[in-house]
Amino acid sequence: MKIAVYPGTFDPVTNGHIDIMKRGLKIFDRLIIAVALNPKKNPLFSIQERVNFVKRATEGWENIIVDSFECLLINYAREHNAKAIIKGLRAVSDFEFELQMGLMNRTLDSAIETIFMLPSEEYSFLNSRIIKEVATLHGNISRLVPPVVEQGLKEKFVK
């Protein structure tokens, strides 16, 4: 069975992330969505909320596991018998960072590949930070995030 890990902070999960997940499932037999604790990013949502958003957004999908982690990603991938780590790339700035991480992960375990996936054009500008910014100003994000996330953001930023 070909297993891949798609890691991220997912604070919150966007339709761009969901797009990468759907496309990842076309390549791999099982996809583990690994929600990173990552307190350095000062997330808006708790790890439990973020895991719940991803679970609800992918409800009914086959061959997907949603989990959280706070260890070294390559160790997590190895422990779950993953053959690949999927990373989404939107811009050149993403590439520089993800290239360094991918090369470090290869140094730590050359048996696990890093796969870079480009977002669909409609989501190429999208990131969690911009979603939160628009939500704080009560902008319409309904086409950009799963309904459960839209509701969660509305609750965080009640007028």
Residue pairs with C-beta under 8 A, 6 or more apart in sequence:
1 29
1 30
2 27
2 28
2 29
2 30
2 83
2 84
3 28
3 29
3 30
3 31
3 32
3 80
3 81
3 82
3 83
3 84
4 24
4 27
4 28
4 30
4 31
4 32
4 82
4 83
4 84
4 85
4 86
4 115
5 31
5 32
5 34
5 73
5 76
5 77
5 80
5 82
5 84
5 85
5 86
6 20
6 21
6 24
6 31
6 32
6 33
6 34
6 85
6 86
7 34
7 35
7 36
7 69
7 73
7 76
7 85
7 87
8 17
8 33
8 34
8 35
8 36
9 35
9 36
9 38
9 41
9 43
9 50
9 128
10 17
10 33
10 35
10 36
10 50
10 53
10 54
10 128
11 41
11 43
11 44
11 45
11 50
11 128
11 132
12 44
12 45
12 50
12 53
12 128
12 131
12 132
12 145
12 149
12 152
12 153
13 50
13 53
13 54
13 57
13 128
13 145
13 146
13 149
14 123
14 126
14 127
14 128
14 131
14 144
14 145
14 149
15 123
15 126
15 143
15 144
15 145
15 146
16 88
16 90
16 119
16 120
16 123
16 124
16 126
16 127
16 144
17 88
18 57
18 58
18 146
19 119
19 120
19 123
20 86
20 88
20 117
20 119
21 31
21 33
21 58
21 61
21 64
23 117
24 31
24 86
24 117
25 31
25 61
25 63
25 64
27 115
28 83
28 84
29 63
30 63
30 64
30 65
31 63
31 64
31 65
31 86
32 64
32 65
32 66
32 67
32 80
32 82
33 54
33 58
33 64
33 65
33 66
33 67
34 67
34 68
34 69
34 73
34 76
35 47
35 50
35 51
35 54
35 66
35 67
35 68
35 69
36 68
36 69
36 70
36 73
37 47
37 68
37 69
37 70
38 70
43 50
44 132
44 156
45 53
45 152
45 156
47 68
49 152
50 68
51 66
51 67
51 68
52 148
53 146
53 148
53 149
53 152
54 66
55 66
56 146
56 148
57 146
57 148
57 149
58 64
58 66
69 76
72 108
73 85
73 101
73 105
74 85
74 105
74 108
74 109
74 112
77 85
77 105
77 109
77 112
78 109
78 112
82 112
83 111
83 112
83 113
84 112
84 113
84 114
84 115
85 102
85 105
85 112
85 113
85 114
85 115
86 115
86 117
87 98
87 101
87 102
87 114
87 115
87 116
87 117
88 94
88 116
88 117
88 118
88 119
89 95
89 98
89 116
89 117
89 118
89 119
90 119
90 124
90 125
90 126
90 127
95 116
98 114
98 116
101 114
102 114
102 116
105 112
105 114
106 112
106 113
106 114
118 124
119 126
123 144
126 144
131 141
131 144
131 145
131 149
131 153
132 153
134 140
134 141
134 144
135 141
135 153
135 154
135 156
135 157
136 157
138 157
138 159
141 150
141 153
142 150
145 153
